[in-house]
């Protein structure tokens, strides 16, 4: 069994991050790896409480800087209590969203200074980042249509205007372009099996492990 690695899934609303993280975790477990599947905001008891403040309510509930600080507070709880202990125990961590979502949503989407967001991350986490970030890219209209079909109460970000979602999509693509060694972009507009096949190939190639 190899040492644990940290993989994050990123992308806009309706890209299929949760579905693909579940399927990747199952593939890793089938290959005899210990896996922790988690999410942000959330993933630990305190972080889940903060999540409720962020994903529900009116779209203008928070100032962008407040949003950033709430996401970062939830991340600190999550990383301290779940992610780092799992990696120390040589488990694989599959996370639905991480720091890149703060950069895309609060930075590109809401217009906060990316350098400010990154500096806050460095102050609290140093150079801690996923070993691999898989960005699931989907046209905004298609992604939003998917979210409307599934419904649910955690729809605060989904209800933001289309221009916001277009900015954050371009934000994720910009992040991938700036950090190609860490990030891989996968076309998520296709069916679930095709996307999963590309995810498996990406993890196999980027992290040099054997997966079925």
Backbone as CSV, one residue per row, in Angstrom:
resi,resn,N_x,N_y,N_z,CA_x,CA_y,CA_z,C_x,C_y,C_z
1,UNK,0.850,-1.199,0.000,0.000,0.000,0.000,0.885,1.249,0.000
2,UNK,0.570,2.190,-0.897,1.361,3.408,-0.963,0.922,4.386,0.113
3,UNK,1.762,5.400,0.362,1.397,6.453,1.316,0.194,7.227,0.795
4,UNK,-0.527,7.849,1.723,-1.710,8.600,1.337,-1.394,9.820,0.509
5,UNK,-2.349,10.231,-0.302,-2.237,11.437,-1.102,-3.518,12.243,-0.950
6,UNK,-3.432,13.510,-1.311,-4.549,14.446,-1.159,-5.009,14.888,-2.539
7,UNK,-6.261,14.565,-2.883,-6.842,14.919,-4.171,-8.075,15.786,-3.936
8,UNK,-8.157,16.910,-4.628,-9.357,17.746,-4.539,-10.070,17.765,-5.882
9,UNK,-11.392,17.871,-5.812,-12.225,18.099,-6.990,-12.730,19.530,-6.945
10,UNK,-12.644,20.222,-8.074,-13.097,21.595,-8.169,-13.973,21.761,-9.405
11,UNK,-14.696,22.866,-9.432,-15.536,23.165,-10.578,-16.764,23.938,-10.155
12,UNK,-17.499,24.409,-11.134,-18.695,25.191,-10.861,-19.858,24.338,-10.412
13,UNK,-20.994,24.977,-10.215,-22.191,24.280,-9.763,-22.645,23.272,-10.820
14,UNK,-23.001,22.067,-10.357,-23.509,21.044,-11.257,-22.461,20.319,-12.072
15,UNK,-21.194,20.473,-11.733,-20.134,19.829,-12.515,-19.995,18.341,-12.218
16,UNK,-20.566,17.872,-11.107,-20.482,16.444,-10.792,-19.370,16.077,-9.834
17,UNK,-18.914,17.032,-9.050,-17.792,16.768,-8.134,-18.113,15.681,-7.111
18,UNK,-19.291,15.757,-6.514,-19.653,14.767,-5.497,-19.717,13.369,-6.100
19,UNK,-20.358,13.248,-7.259,-20.469,11.951,-7.928,-19.106,11.376,-8.253
20,UNK,-18.237,12.201,-8.810,-16.920,11.701,-9.214,-16.022,11.427,-8.014
21,UNK,-16.182,12.169,-6.934,-15.366,11.883,-5.749,-15.771,10.549,-5.132
22,UNK,-17.079,10.248,-5.135,-17.555,8.952,-4.640,-16.979,7.818,-5.488
23,UNK,-17.014,7.970,-6.790,-16.541,6.903,-7.677,-15.028,6.730,-7.595
24,UNK,-14.297,7.825,-7.466,-12.850,7.700,-7.321,-12.503,7.026,-5.996
25,UNK,-13.185,7.412,-4.930,-12.930,6.787,-3.630,-13.164,5.285,-3.708
26,UNK,-14.234,4.867,-4.385,-14.521,3.439,-4.527,-13.428,2.726,-5.315
27,UNK,-12.918,3.370,-6.363,-11.844,2.761,-7.158,-10.561,2.617,-6.346
28,UNK,-10.256,3.622,-5.543,-9.065,3.543,-4.694,-9.215,2.459,-3.631
29,UNK,-10.401,2.356,-3.044,-10.634,1.324,-2.036,-10.535,-0.068,-2.654
30,UNK,-11.024,-0.199,-3.886,-10.926,-1.485,-4.577,-9.479,-1.866,-4.856
31,UNK,-8.597,-0.867,-4.927,-7.162,-1.104,-5.126,-6.413,-1.192,-3.797
32,UNK,-7.169,-1.360,-2.695,-6.600,-1.597,-1.365,-5.965,-0.358,-0.742
33,UNK,-6.532,0.811,-1.031,-6.091,2.031,-0.372,-7.129,2.450,0.668
34,UNK,-6.667,2.953,1.796,-7.570,3.537,2.787,-7.925,4.951,2.335
35,UNK,-9.206,5.267,2.317,-9.667,6.531,1.746,-10.585,7.261,2.723
36,UNK,-10.371,8.556,2.838,-11.293,9.445,3.535,-11.887,10.380,2.495
37,UNK,-13.201,10.340,2.350,-13.875,11.246,1.417,-14.541,12.345,2.224
38,UNK,-14.286,13.592,1.830,-14.765,14.713,2.630,-15.158,15.865,1.713
39,UNK,-15.485,17.025,2.308,-15.966,18.130,1.494,-15.687,19.455,2.184
40,UNK,-15.757,20.525,1.368,-15.687,21.883,1.883,-16.758,22.739,1.204
41,UNK,-17.294,23.742,1.913,-17.078,23.923,3.347,-17.715,22.778,4.107
42,UNK,-17.098,22.382,5.208,-17.590,21.269,5.998,-16.511,20.238,6.221
43,UNK,-16.933,19.006,6.449,-15.990,17.913,6.610,-15.646,17.573,8.040
44,UNK,-15.902,18.477,8.968,-15.715,18.228,10.397,-16.878,18.898,11.122
45,UNK,-17.161,18.516,12.372,-18.358,19.066,13.034,-18.432,20.590,13.039
46,UNK,-17.361,21.252,13.455,-17.379,22.710,13.483,-17.505,23.307,12.097
47,UNK,-16.795,22.727,11.136,-16.848,23.231,9.763,-18.226,23.039,9.143
48,UNK,-18.916,21.966,9.512,-20.267,21.758,8.996,-21.222,22.824,9.518
49,UNK,-21.017,23.271,10.748,-21.853,24.353,11.279,-21.628,25.644,10.495
50,UNK,-20.373,25.921,10.163,-20.077,27.107,9.352,-20.672,26.953,7.957
51,UNK,-20.661,25.736,7.423,-21.220,25.484,6.094,-22.659,25.979,5.997
52,UNK,-23.438,25.716,7.042,-24.835,26.126,7.027,-24.983,27.630,6.834
53,UNK,-24.031,28.390,7.355,-24.078,29.845,7.208,-23.778,30.286,5.779
54,UNK,-23.050,29.470,5.045,-22.562,29.861,3.729,-23.446,29.410,2.573
55,UNK,-24.054,28.243,2.695,-24.727,27.659,1.528,-26.236,27.851,1.533
56,UNK,-26.763,28.537,2.546,-28.202,28.787,2.599,-28.464,30.266,2.868
57,UNK,-29.708,30.675,2.713,-30.050,32.074,2.942,-29.973,32.900,1.679
58,UNK,-30.127,34.205,1.817,-30.137,35.103,0.663,-28.758,35.193,0.032
59,UNK,-28.733,35.473,-1.262,-27.454,35.514,-1.969,-26.562,36.647,-1.471
60,UNK,-27.169,37.713,-0.928,-26.393,38.848,-0.432,-26.244,38.812,1.087
61,UNK,-26.307,37.621,1.645,-26.252,37.459,3.099,-24.939,37.963,3.685
62,UNK,-23.834,37.798,2.955,-22.506,38.149,3.469,-21.781,39.071,2.509
63,UNK,-20.924,39.906,3.066,-19.942,40.620,2.259,-18.907,39.602,1.755
64,UNK,-18.336,39.827,0.575,-17.360,38.878,0.049,-16.203,38.577,1.008
65,UNK,-15.701,39.599,1.703,-14.592,39.365,2.640,-15.049,38.491,3.800
66,UNK,-16.274,38.695,4.272,-16.821,37.846,5.333,-16.926,36.408,4.850
67,UNK,-17.406,36.232,3.647,-17.482,34.884,3.053,-16.120,34.217,3.047
68,UNK,-15.116,34.940,2.576,-13.771,34.380,2.522,-13.312,33.932,3.901
69,UNK,-13.559,34.762,4.907,-13.098,34.445,6.254,-13.860,33.250,6.831
70,UNK,-15.153,33.145,6.528,-15.924,31.994,6.982,-15.434,30.711,6.315
71,UNK,-15.186,30.765,5.011,-14.653,29.591,4.321,-13.294,29.187,4.902
72,UNK,-12.469,30.165,5.178,-11.132,29.863,5.704,-11.215,29.303,7.119
73,UNK,-12.133,29.827,7.934,-12.317,29.287,9.284,-12.776,27.835,9.220
74,UNK,-13.719,27.550,8.332,-14.172,26.168,8.168,-13.022,25.283,7.695
75,UNK,-12.208,25.806,6.788,-11.064,25.020,6.282,-10.059,24.727,7.390
76,UNK,-9.822,25.686,8.261,-8.863,25.455,9.341,-9.336,24.309,10.239
77,UNK,-10.620,24.314,10.590,-11.179,23.214,11.380,-11.046,21.892,10.638
78,UNK,-11.382,21.907,9.372,-11.375,20.698,8.541,-9.973,20.125,8.382
79,UNK,-9.031,20.974,8.022,-7.657,20.512,7.814,-7.057,20.004,9.121
80,UNK,-7.287,20.735,10.200,-6.704,20.357,11.489,-7.266,19.043,12.012
81,UNK,-8.571,18.837,11.842,-9.235,17.706,12.480,-9.445,16.492,11.583
82,UNK,-9.374,16.693,10.256,-9.660,15.587,9.345,-8.524,15.343,8.355
83,UNK,-8.164,16.358,7.588,-7.271,16.141,6.461,-5.861,15.770,6.909
84,UNK,-5.246,16.584,7.744,-3.878,16.283,8.171,-3.790,14.966,8.948
85,UNK,-4.707,14.689,9.899,-4.623,13.396,10.587,-4.756,12.206,9.639
86,UNK,-5.628,12.315,8.630,-5.784,11.217,7.677,-4.515,11.007,6.865
87,UNK,-3.910,12.076,6.395,-2.674,11.954,5.625,-1.547,11.406,6.495
88,UNK,-1.496,11.827,7.755,-0.475,11.314,8.671,-0.634,9.819,8.897
89,UNK,-1.876,9.326,8.780,-2.145,7.892,8.933,-2.016,7.151,7.602
90,UNK,-1.462,7.807,6.592,-1.223,7.257,5.256,-2.510,6.889,4.524
91,UNK,-3.563,7.635,4.790,-4.811,7.463,4.065,-4.874,8.452,2.906
92,UNK,-5.639,8.089,1.905,-5.897,8.998,0.804,-7.075,9.897,1.184
93,UNK,-6.984,11.166,0.872,-8.057,12.113,1.146,-8.602,12.623,-0.181
94,UNK,-9.913,12.411,-0.393,-10.595,12.901,-1.581,-11.553,13.987,-1.112
95,UNK,-11.316,15.217,-1.533,-12.070,16.357,-1.009,-12.852,17.059,-2.120
96,UNK,-14.140,17.213,-1.893,-15.016,17.976,-2.783,-14.852,19.459,-2.426
97,UNK,-13.990,20.141,-3.156,-13.603,21.547,-3.004,-12.496,21.724,-1.960
98,UNK,-11.645,22.741,-2.234,-10.612,23.161,-1.295,-10.304,24.635,-1.587
99,UNK,-9.065,25.053,-1.379,-8.695,26.466,-1.467,-8.990,27.086,-2.830
100,UNK,-8.914,26.295,-3.900,-9.180,26.852,-5.224,-10.610,27.366,-5.354
101,UNK,-11.542,26.769,-4.613,-12.918,27.278,-4.660,-13.011,28.664,-4.040
102,UNK,-12.259,28.909,-2.978,-12.246,30.256,-2.396,-11.665,31.247,-3.394
103,UNK,-10.616,30.849,-4.074,-10.021,31.728,-5.083,-11.017,32.006,-6.210
104,UNK,-11.728,30.966,-6.664,-12.645,31.136,-7.783,-13.912,31.876,-7.379
105,UNK,-14.525,31.469,-6.271,-15.811,32.057,-5.875,-15.654,33.464,-5.301
106,UNK,-14.814,33.588,-4.290,-14.679,34.897,-3.651,-13.727,35.814,-4.429
107,UNK,-12.752,35.234,-5.116,-11.818,36.031,-5.895,-12.379,36.398,-7.258
108,UNK,-12.424,35.442,-8.167,-12.908,35.723,-9.519,-14.394,36.062,-9.520
109,UNK,-15.182,35.346,-8.710,-16.626,35.575,-8.716,-17.035,36.882,-8.079
110,UNK,-16.551,37.150,-6.863,-16.953,38.339,-6.103,-15.974,39.495,-6.233
111,UNK,-14.822,39.257,-6.845,-13.899,40.361,-7.098,-12.906,40.664,-5.997
112,UNK,-12.745,39.766,-5.015,-11.720,39.990,-3.997,-10.326,39.811,-4.591
113,UNK,-9.357,40.453,-3.971,-7.967,40.364,-4.403,-7.462,38.938,-4.201
114,UNK,-7.050,38.275,-5.285,-6.560,36.899,-5.191,-5.332,36.827,-4.291
115,UNK,-4.480,37.832,-4.359,-3.282,37.828,-3.516,-3.659,37.835,-2.034
116,UNK,-4.715,38.569,-1.677,-5.182,38.589,-0.295,-5.665,37.200,0.129
117,UNK,-6.424,36.549,-0.745,-6.928,35.205,-0.451,-5.767,34.230,-0.278
118,UNK,-4.781,34.301,-1.181,-3.641,33.393,-1.106,-2.769,33.678,0.118
119,UNK,-2.642,34.944,0.478,-1.822,35.290,1.644,-2.470,34.757,2.919
120,UNK,-3.781,34.856,3.016,-4.453,34.295,4.188,-4.234,32.790,4.264
121,UNK,-4.284,32.136,3.110,-4.030,30.690,3.085,-2.608,30.375,3.554
122,UNK,-1.636,31.139,3.057,-0.239,30.892,3.445,-0.025,31.117,4.935
123,UNK,-0.661,32.130,5.494,-0.497,32.411,6.918,-0.991,31.257,7.786
124,UNK,-2.064,30.613,7.366,-2.661,29.554,8.175,-2.186,28.149,7.805
125,UNK,-1.859,27.935,6.532,-1.570,26.582,6.057,-0.203,26.426,5.418
126,UNK,0.564,27.496,5.339,1.861,27.400,4.677,1.684,27.072,3.205
127,UNK,2.444,26.098,2.704,2.348,25.720,1.295,1.478,24.473,1.104
128,UNK,0.631,24.171,2.077,-0.204,22.979,2.015,-1.235,23.102,0.903
129,UNK,-1.184,22.174,-0.044,-2.106,22.113,-1.162,-2.319,20.647,-1.527
130,UNK,-3.379,20.345,-2.267,-3.558,18.968,-2.741,-2.394,18.523,-3.626
131,UNK,-2.153,17.223,-3.647,-1.177,16.656,-4.586,-1.699,16.741,-6.012
132,UNK,-3.014,16.648,-6.159,-3.654,16.714,-7.470,-5.010,17.392,-7.312
133,UNK,-5.294,18.342,-8.186,-6.593,18.993,-8.223,-7.235,18.720,-9.571
134,UNK,-8.398,18.083,-9.541,-9.142,17.769,-10.760,-10.257,18.800,-10.907
135,UNK,-10.176,19.587,-11.961,-11.179,20.627,-12.215,-12.149,20.102,-13.260
136,UNK,-13.398,19.920,-12.842,-14.447,19.452,-13.741,-15.089,20.667,-14.394
137,UNK,-14.901,20.791,-15.691,-15.355,21.982,-16.413,-16.639,21.687,-17.171
138,UNK,-17.625,22.571,-17.007,-18.908,22.398,-17.675,-19.459,23.773,-18.035
139,UNK,-20.111,23.919,-19.186,-20.753,25.196,-19.498,-21.737,25.584,-18.405
140,UNK,-21.789,26.861,-18.098,-22.581,27.330,-16.961,-24.042,26.925,-17.072
141,UNK,-24.658,27.136,-18.227,-26.086,26.833,-18.367,-26.360,25.362,-18.111
142,UNK,-25.491,24.487,-18.590,-25.679,23.052,-18.385,-25.521,22.679,-16.913
143,UNK,-24.547,23.260,-16.254,-24.334,22.976,-14.841,-25.494,23.445,-13.983
144,UNK,-25.986,24.658,-14.237,-27.100,25.183,-13.459,-28.356,24.348,-13.693
145,UNK,-28.553,23.892,-14.922,-29.709,23.033,-15.210,-29.647,21.753,-14.390
146,UNK,-28.471,21.199,-14.231,-28.325,19.994,-13.411,-28.711,20.277,-11.958
147,UNK,-28.283,21.414,-11.423,-28.587,21.717,-10.024,-30.078,21.918,-9.821
148,UNK,-30.749,22.467,-10.816,-32.190,22.687,-10.693,-32.950,21.373,-10.698
149,UNK,-32.424,20.377,-11.394,-33.076,19.064,-11.411,-32.937,18.352,-10.074
150,UNK,-31.795,18.538,-9.392,-31.587,17.807,-8.142,-32.246,18.503,-6.956
151,UNK,-32.461,19.817,-7.002,-33.117,20.546,-5.922,-32.264,20.593,-4.663
152,UNK,-32.897,20.870,-3.526,-32.188,20.937,-2.247,-32.158,22.343,-1.690
153,UNK,-31.833,22.422,-0.394,-31.832,23.709,0.312,-30.495,24.437,0.232
154,UNK,-29.419,23.719,-0.101,-28.090,24.350,-0.108,-27.835,24.988,-1.469
155,UNK,-28.591,26.024,-1.761,-28.576,26.572,-3.113,-28.215,28.049,-3.172
156,UNK,-27.610,28.573,-2.121,-27.323,30.014,-2.099,-26.426,30.422,-3.269
157,UNK,-25.349,29.689,-3.495,-24.450,30.045,-4.592,-25.100,29.767,-5.947
158,UNK,-25.869,28.700,-6.034,-26.536,28.387,-7.295,-27.449,29.516,-7.746
159,UNK,-28.027,30.259,-6.792,-28.977,31.333,-7.118,-28.297,32.652,-7.503
160,UNK,-26.982,32.690,-7.447,-26.294,33.911,-7.882,-26.384,34.050,-9.394
161,UNK,-26.201,35.271,-9.896,-26.489,35.531,-11.305,-25.510,34.819,-12.232
162,UNK,-25.934,34.689,-13.489,-25.164,33.936,-14.475,-23.768,34.525,-14.669
163,UNK,-23.655,35.846,-14.624,-22.341,36.463,-14.820,-21.368,36.039,-13.728
164,UNK,-21.867,35.872,-12.505,-21.031,35.363,-11.415,-20.507,33.975,-11.770
165,UNK,-21.379,33.108,-12.249,-20.979,31.729,-12.574,-20.022,31.691,-13.764
166,UNK,-20.202,32.587,-14.698,-19.261,32.656,-15.827,-17.879,33.086,-15.332
167,UNK,-17.833,34.040,-14.421,-16.542,34.489,-13.884,-15.841,33.374,-13.113
168,UNK,-16.605,32.630,-12.320,-15.922,31.596,-11.548,-15.480,30.443,-12.445
169,UNK,-16.237,30.147,-13.524,-15.757,29.129,-14.466,-14.420,29.545,-15.073
170,UNK,-14.334,30.794,-15.511,-13.071,31.277,-16.058,-11.987,31.310,-14.984
171,UNK,-12.397,31.551,-13.739,-11.430,31.525,-12.644,-10.792,30.166,-12.478
172,UNK,-11.596,29.113,-12.498,-11.045,27.763,-12.369,-10.102,27.448,-13.535
173,UNK,-10.485,27.845,-14.738,-9.617,27.590,-15.894,-8.325,28.391,-15.792
174,UNK,-8.406,29.601,-15.256,-7.203,30.407,-15.057,-6.272,29.760,-14.043
175,UNK,-6.836,29.260,-12.939,-6.029,28.575,-11.924,-5.333,27.369,-12.532
176,UNK,-6.061,26.594,-13.338,-5.468,25.423,-13.975,-4.324,25.823,-14.902
177,UNK,-4.516,26.926,-15.620,-3.464,27.391,-16.516,-2.226,27.861,-15.783
178,UNK,-2.419,28.419,-14.594,-1.287,28.901,-13.803,-0.543,27.783,-13.081
179,UNK,-1.238,26.687,-12.780,-0.621,25.595,-12.017,-0.865,24.249,-12.704
180,UNK,-0.324,24.069,-13.910,-0.599,22.835,-14.656,-0.001,21.578,-14.022
181,UNK,1.026,21.722,-13.210,1.612,20.537,-12.573,0.676,19.950,-11.525
182,UNK,-0.126,20.791,-10.910,-1.053,20.317,-9.867,-2.459,20.084,-10.403
183,UNK,-2.882,20.865,-11.360,-4.273,20.864,-11.798,-4.462,20.152,-13.135
184,UNK,-5.579,19.464,-13.260,-5.965,18.835,-14.522,-7.421,19.185,-14.799
185,UNK,-7.707,19.631,-16.006,-9.070,19.992,-16.402,-9.692,18.826,-17.162
186,UNK,-10.904,18.427,-16.746,-11.631,17.338,-17.398,-12.987,17.857,-17.849
187,UNK,-13.372,17.510,-19.069,-14.662,17.924,-19.628,-15.775,17.186,-18.892
188,UNK,-16.554,17.931,-18.099,-17.622,17.328,-17.293,-18.984,17.426,-17.948
189,UNK,-19.044,17.892,-19.198,-20.322,18.021,-19.885,-20.812,16.683,-20.432
190,UNK,-19.967,15.662,-20.369,-20.301,14.336,-20.902,-20.985,13.480,-19.845
191,UNK,-21.290,12.230,-20.208,-21.959,11.360,-19.248,-21.000,10.946,-18.140
192,UNK,-21.578,10.516,-17.035,-20.839,10.211,-15.806,-19.729,9.179,-16.016
193,UNK,-19.997,8.141,-16.804,-18.993,7.091,-17.011,-17.784,7.611,-17.781
194,UNK,-18.027,8.441,-18.792,-16.917,8.995,-19.565,-16.040,9.885,-18.691
195,UNK,-16.662,10.696,-17.850,-15.900,11.562,-16.949,-15.102,10.711,-15.963
196,UNK,-15.736,9.689,-15.411,-15.048,8.813,-14.459,-13.825,8.160,-15.105
197,UNK,-13.963,7.730,-16.348,-12.824,7.129,-17.039,-11.649,8.081,-17.133
198,UNK,-11.931,9.335,-17.429,-10.859,10.326,-17.507,-10.264,10.627,-16.125
199,UNK,-11.113,10.629,-15.083,-10.614,10.847,-13.723,-9.644,9.736,-13.335
200,UNK,-10.029,8.493,-13.601,-9.158,7.358,-13.260,-7.838,7.456,-14.021
201,UNK,-7.906,7.761,-15.304,-6.683,7.880,-16.100,-5.799,9.006,-15.577
202,UNK,-6.405,10.104,-15.190,-5.651,11.247,-14.668,-4.930,10.881,-13.372
203,UNK,-5.648,10.260,-12.438,-5.034,9.879,-11.162,-3.936,8.855,-11.386
204,UNK,-4.183,7.901,-12.241,-3.186,6.878,-12.550,-1.912,7.507,-13.117
205,UNK,-2.089,8.410,-14.061,-0.931,9.008,-14.737,-0.207,10.020,-13.860
206,UNK,-0.954,10.890,-13.196,-0.340,11.973,-12.418,0.322,11.471,-11.126
207,UNK,-0.295,10.465,-10.490,0.205,10.016,-9.192,0.866,8.641,-9.260
208,UNK,0.990,8.111,-10.464,1.750,6.859,-10.697,1.294,5.725,-9.792
209,UNK,-0.020,5.461,-9.802,-0.544,4.336,-9.044,-1.332,3.423,-9.985
210,UNK,-1.565,2.205,-9.531,-2.310,1.220,-10.311,-3.771,1.257,-9.905
211,UNK,-4.636,1.547,-10.871,-6.081,1.530,-10.658,-6.729,0.747,-11.775
212,UNK,-7.821,0.039,-11.427,-8.511,-0.734,-12.436,-9.315,0.142,-13.398
